[in-house]
């Protein structure tokens, strides 16, 4: 099983694993995990906002994703095209592209966001 992480799950998995559910920890330790470039994009755009997960996402990404050898999933044309088929359950563009990537890649999405369960992709938390 391939696993794609929502941004909060990626940050917690790599630097605060105690915040993950037991199910998420197990899936992340036993499956093929990829980080989406959408995770980095979201971290960058939200880094200066109140409640942002990281204040300095680029050094964090380099240390925990790039140097750790976590595979990075680019945003492909097929992922963007899949957005057109998604119902409007969620307005967050980052969550929507992660759902589209999970759908196209036939992957499970690790997320605490209950709204994402309404899409036709497997979700674990």
Secondary structure by P-SEA (a helix, b strand, c coil): cbbbbcaaaaaaaccccccccaaaaaaaaccbbbbbaaaaaaaaaaccccccccccaaaaaaacccccccccccccaaaaaaccccccccccaaaaaaaaaaaaacbbbbccccccccccccccc
